[in-house]
Amino acid sequence: MAKSNTDQFLDNNQQYAGGQAVHKPGHPGKQPIQPSKRVAVVACMDARLDVEDLLGLQTGEAHIIRNAGGVVTEDAIRCLIISHHLLNTNEFILIHHTRCGMLAFTDDLLKAGLEGDSAAEKLLGQATARPFTSCGKSATSPSAFHAFRGAIEPLDAPRDAKNMERLAWDVRRGMSSILNHPWLPTSGGDAITVRGFIYDVDTGKLEEVNYPGPMGSFA
């Protein structure tokens, strides 16, 4: 059975984690608009993730959608629908990572801090190890920050079983959101596939998240 493009990227990741460069940074010349590998990636905006390098992607091979946490938000779904139906991608890859800042707060805590709650400001300052400066104002947008479920931890905390579980919860939630969306087909000739991973920022390695599975609680 032929390897999927995602499987090939996992092979590339093993080389990357071992210190070998697979991504070629030079401009490749004229290319078509459709990604040649028919792949779309949703990943976190964290500065320690270079998606092209860690997957061994070449320019023109994949769409890369990034936001805080690599969360499958409404806008990420919008991008994936366009990517699939108009630009012919059919393999989706989700990438979360260790030491993620989305583990260090809750939506309510951040909103309260931004609005001027002194207790929230103190907690956010402790979590981030920098002074948290409130804006003292309320706002209707963004409606959510999509912080990960579970008990918060200090910013950039080393991986452990609990935060890996929290990361896996959110990867599965993203996979579920895609696989159950009515405009992203999972059967027939136009079907998409979705696989999710956690990237270890200390080792450079991707670890696959099994699906289906637990998607978290607030406890």
Contacts in CASP RR format, 6 or more apart in sequence:
PFRMAT RR
TARGET T0000
AUTHOR 0000-0000-0000
METHOD contacts of the structure
MODEL  1
MAKSNTDQFLDNNQQYAGGQAVHKPGHPGKQPIQPSKRVAVVACMDARLD
VEDLLGLQTGEAHIIRNAGGVVTEDAIRCLIISHHLLNTNEFILIHHTRC
GMLAFTDDLLKAGLEGDSAAEKLLGQATARPFTSCGKSATSPSAFHAFRG
AIEPLDAPRDAKNMERLAWDVRRGMSSILNHPWLPTSGGDAITVRGFIYD
VDTGKLEEVNYPGPMGSFA
3 11 0 8 1.000
4 91 0 8 1.000
4 193 0 8 1.000
5 37 0 8 1.000
5 38 0 8 1.000
5 39 0 8 1.000
5 91 0 8 1.000
6 39 0 8 1.000
6 91 0 8 1.000
6 93 0 8 1.000
6 193 0 8 1.000
6 195 0 8 1.000
9 39 0 8 1.000
9 55 0 8 1.000
9 56 0 8 1.000
9 57 0 8 1.000
9 93 0 8 1.000
10 206 0 8 1.000
10 208 0 8 1.000
12 22 0 8 1.000
12 55 0 8 1.000
12 56 0 8 1.000
12 57 0 8 1.000
13 54 0 8 1.000
13 55 0 8 1.000
13 56 0 8 1.000
13 204 0 8 1.000
13 205 0 8 1.000
13 206 0 8 1.000
14 205 0 8 1.000
15 22 0 8 1.000
15 56 0 8 1.000
16 22 0 8 1.000
16 53 0 8 1.000
16 54 0 8 1.000
16 55 0 8 1.000
16 56 0 8 1.000
16 204 0 8 1.000
17 203 0 8 1.000
17 204 0 8 1.000
17 205 0 8 1.000
21 53 0 8 1.000
22 53 0 8 1.000
22 56 0 8 1.000
23 50 0 8 1.000
23 52 0 8 1.000
23 53 0 8 1.000
23 55 0 8 1.000
23 56 0 8 1.000
23 57 0 8 1.000
23 58 0 8 1.000
24 58 0 8 1.000
24 59 0 8 1.000
26 59 0 8 1.000
27 59 0 8 1.000
28 58 0 8 1.000
28 59 0 8 1.000
28 60 0 8 1.000
31 59 0 8 1.000
31 60 0 8 1.000
33 87 0 8 1.000
34 87 0 8 1.000
34 88 0 8 1.000
34 89 0 8 1.000
35 60 0 8 1.000
35 61 0 8 1.000
35 62 0 8 1.000
35 63 0 8 1.000
35 83 0 8 1.000
35 87 0 8 1.000
35 88 0 8 1.000
35 89 0 8 1.000
36 60 0 8 1.000
36 61 0 8 1.000
37 57 0 8 1.000
37 61 0 8 1.000
37 62 0 8 1.000
37 91 0 8 1.000
38 88 0 8 1.000
38 89 0 8 1.000
38 90 0 8 1.000
38 91 0 8 1.000
39 61 0 8 1.000
39 62 0 8 1.000
39 63 0 8 1.000
39 89 0 8 1.000
39 91 0 8 1.000
39 92 0 8 1.000
39 93 0 8 1.000
40 62 0 8 1.000
40 63 0 8 1.000
40 64 0 8 1.000
40 65 0 8 1.000
40 79 0 8 1.000
40 80 0 8 1.000
40 83 0 8 1.000
40 84 0 8 1.000
40 89 0 8 1.000
40 91 0 8 1.000
40 92 0 8 1.000
40 93 0 8 1.000
41 51 0 8 1.000
41 55 0 8 1.000
41 57 0 8 1.000
41 62 0 8 1.000
41 63 0 8 1.000
41 64 0 8 1.000
41 65 0 8 1.000
41 92 0 8 1.000
41 93 0 8 1.000
41 94 0 8 1.000
41 95 0 8 1.000
42 65 0 8 1.000
42 66 0 8 1.000
42 67 0 8 1.000
42 70 0 8 1.000
42 72 0 8 1.000
42 76 0 8 1.000
42 80 0 8 1.000
42 92 0 8 1.000
42 93 0 8 1.000
42 94 0 8 1.000
42 95 0 8 1.000
43 49 0 8 1.000
43 51 0 8 1.000
43 64 0 8 1.000
43 65 0 8 1.000
43 66 0 8 1.000
43 70 0 8 1.000
43 94 0 8 1.000
43 95 0 8 1.000
44 66 0 8 1.000
44 67 0 8 1.000
44 68 0 8 1.000
44 69 0 8 1.000
44 70 0 8 1.000
44 95 0 8 1.000
44 96 0 8 1.000
44 97 0 8 1.000
44 100 0 8 1.000
44 102 0 8 1.000
45 66 0 8 1.000
45 67 0 8 1.000
45 68 0 8 1.000
45 69 0 8 1.000
45 70 0 8 1.000
46 69 0 8 1.000
46 97 0 8 1.000
46 100 0 8 1.000
46 101 0 8 1.000
46 201 0 8 1.000
48 97 0 8 1.000
48 99 0 8 1.000
48 201 0 8 1.000
49 95 0 8 1.000
49 97 0 8 1.000
49 199 0 8 1.000
49 201 0 8 1.000
51 57 0 8 1.000
51 64 0 8 1.000
51 66 0 8 1.000
51 95 0 8 1.000
52 58 0 8 1.000
52 59 0 8 1.000
52 64 0 8 1.000
54 199 0 8 1.000
54 204 0 8 1.000
54 206 0 8 1.000
55 62 0 8 1.000
55 93 0 8 1.000
57 64 0 8 1.000
62 89 0 8 1.000
63 79 0 8 1.000
63 83 0 8 1.000
63 87 0 8 1.000
63 89 0 8 1.000
65 76 0 8 1.000
65 79 0 8 1.000
65 80 0 8 1.000
65 83 0 8 1.000
67 73 0 8 1.000
67 75 0 8 1.000
67 76 0 8 1.000
68 102 0 8 1.000
68 145 0 8 1.000
68 146 0 8 1.000
69 96 0 8 1.000
69 100 0 8 1.000
69 101 0 8 1.000
69 102 0 8 1.000
69 146 0 8 1.000
69 148 0 8 1.000
69 170 0 8 1.000
70 76 0 8 1.000
70 94 0 8 1.000
70 95 0 8 1.000
70 96 0 8 1.000
71 102 0 8 1.000
71 146 0 8 1.000
71 170 0 8 1.000
71 174 0 8 1.000
72 94 0 8 1.000
72 173 0 8 1.000
72 174 0 8 1.000
72 175 0 8 1.000
72 177 0 8 1.000
72 178 0 8 1.000
73 146 0 8 1.000
77 177 0 8 1.000
77 178 0 8 1.000
77 181 0 8 1.000
77 184 0 8 1.000
80 89 0 8 1.000
80 92 0 8 1.000
80 178 0 8 1.000
80 184 0 8 1.000
81 181 0 8 1.000
81 183 0 8 1.000
81 184 0 8 1.000
83 89 0 8 1.000
84 90 0 8 1.000
84 184 0 8 1.000
84 192 0 8 1.000
85 183 0 8 1.000
89 192 0 8 1.000
90 190 0 8 1.000
90 191 0 8 1.000
90 192 0 8 1.000
90 193 0 8 1.000
91 192 0 8 1.000
91 193 0 8 1.000
91 195 0 8 1.000
92 178 0 8 1.000
92 192 0 8 1.000
92 193 0 8 1.000
92 194 0 8 1.000
92 195 0 8 1.000
93 194 0 8 1.000
93 195 0 8 1.000
93 196 0 8 1.000
93 197 0 8 1.000
94 171 0 8 1.000
94 174 0 8 1.000
94 175 0 8 1.000
94 194 0 8 1.000
94 195 0 8 1.000
94 196 0 8 1.000
94 197 0 8 1.000
95 196 0 8 1.000
95 197 0 8 1.000
95 198 0 8 1.000
95 199 0 8 1.000
95 206 0 8 1.000
96 167 0 8 1.000
96 170 0 8 1.000
96 171 0 8 1.000
96 196 0 8 1.000
96 197 0 8 1.000
96 198 0 8 1.000
96 199 0 8 1.000
97 167 0 8 1.000
97 198 0 8 1.000
97 199 0 8 1.000
97 200 0 8 1.000
97 201 0 8 1.000
98 158 0 8 1.000
98 159 0 8 1.000
98 163 0 8 1.000
98 164 0 8 1.000
98 167 0 8 1.000
98 198 0 8 1.000
98 199 0 8 1.000
98 200 0 8 1.000
98 201 0 8 1.000
98 202 0 8 1.000
99 156 0 8 1.000
99 157 0 8 1.000
99 158 0 8 1.000
99 159 0 8 1.000
99 201 0 8 1.000
99 202 0 8 1.000
100 148 0 8 1.000
100 167 0 8 1.000
101 155 0 8 1.000
101 156 0 8 1.000
102 146 0 8 1.000
102 147 0 8 1.000
102 148 0 8 1.000
102 170 0 8 1.000
103 147 0 8 1.000
103 148 0 8 1.000
103 152 0 8 1.000
103 153 0 8 1.000
103 157 0 8 1.000
103 163 0 8 1.000
103 166 0 8 1.000
103 167 0 8 1.000
104 127 0 8 1.000
104 128 0 8 1.000
104 152 0 8 1.000
104 153 0 8 1.000
104 154 0 8 1.000
104 155 0 8 1.000
104 156 0 8 1.000
104 157 0 8 1.000
105 124 0 8 1.000
105 127 0 8 1.000
105 145 0 8 1.000
105 147 0 8 1.000
105 152 0 8 1.000
106 147 0 8 1.000
106 152 0 8 1.000
107 144 0 8 1.000
107 145 0 8 1.000
107 146 0 8 1.000
107 147 0 8 1.000
109 120 0 8 1.000
109 123 0 8 1.000
109 124 0 8 1.000
109 152 0 8 1.000
110 120 0 8 1.000
110 124 0 8 1.000
110 145 0 8 1.000
110 147 0 8 1.000
111 145 0 8 1.000
112 119 0 8 1.000
112 120 0 8 1.000
113 120 0 8 1.000
113 121 0 8 1.000
113 124 0 8 1.000
113 132 0 8 1.000
113 134 0 8 1.000
114 134 0 8 1.000
114 135 0 8 1.000
114 136 0 8 1.000
114 137 0 8 1.000
114 139 0 8 1.000
115 134 0 8 1.000
115 135 0 8 1.000
115 136 0 8 1.000
115 137 0 8 1.000
115 138 0 8 1.000
116 134 0 8 1.000
116 135 0 8 1.000
116 136 0 8 1.000
117 134 0 8 1.000
121 132 0 8 1.000
121 134 0 8 1.000
122 132 0 8 1.000
124 132 0 8 1.000
125 131 0 8 1.000
125 132 0 8 1.000
126 154 0 8 1.000
127 152 0 8 1.000
127 153 0 8 1.000
127 154 0 8 1.000
127 155 0 8 1.000
128 155 0 8 1.000
129 154 0 8 1.000
129 155 0 8 1.000
148 166 0 8 1.000
148 167 0 8 1.000
148 169 0 8 1.000
148 170 0 8 1.000
149 166 0 8 1.000
149 169 0 8 1.000
149 170 0 8 1.000
149 216 0 8 1.000
149 217 0 8 1.000
149 218 0 8 1.000
150 166 0 8 1.000
150 216 0 8 1.000
150 217 0 8 1.000
150 218 0 8 1.000
150 219 0 8 1.000
151 162 0 8 1.000
151 219 0 8 1.000
153 162 0 8 1.000
153 163 0 8 1.000
157 163 0 8 1.000
158 202 0 8 1.000
159 200 0 8 1.000
159 202 0 8 1.000
164 198 0 8 1.000
165 214 0 8 1.000
166 216 0 8 1.000
167 198 0 8 1.000
167 209 0 8 1.000
168 198 0 8 1.000
168 209 0 8 1.000
168 214 0 8 1.000
169 214 0 8 1.000
169 215 0 8 1.000
169 216 0 8 1.000
171 196 0 8 1.000
171 197 0 8 1.000
171 198 0 8 1.000
171 209 0 8 1.000
171 211 0 8 1.000
172 209 0 8 1.000
172 211 0 8 1.000
172 212 0 8 1.000
172 213 0 8 1.000
172 214 0 8 1.000
172 215 0 8 1.000
173 215 0 8 1.000
173 216 0 8 1.000
175 194 0 8 1.000
175 195 0 8 1.000
175 196 0 8 1.000
175 209 0 8 1.000
175 211 0 8 1.000
176 211 0 8 1.000
176 212 0 8 1.000
176 215 0 8 1.000
178 184 0 8 1.000
178 192 0 8 1.000
178 194 0 8 1.000
179 186 0 8 1.000
179 194 0 8 1.000
184 192 0 8 1.000
185 191 0 8 1.000
185 192 0 8 1.000
186 192 0 8 1.000
186 193 0 8 1.000
194 211 0 8 1.000
195 208 0 8 1.000
196 208 0 8 1.000
196 209 0 8 1.000
196 211 0 8 1.000
197 206 0 8 1.000
197 207 0 8 1.000
197 208 0 8 1.000
197 209 0 8 1.000
198 206 0 8 1.000
198 207 0 8 1.000
198 209 0 8 1.000
199 205 0 8 1.000
199 206 0 8 1.000
199 207 0 8 1.000
200 206 0 8 1.000
200 207 0 8 1.000
END
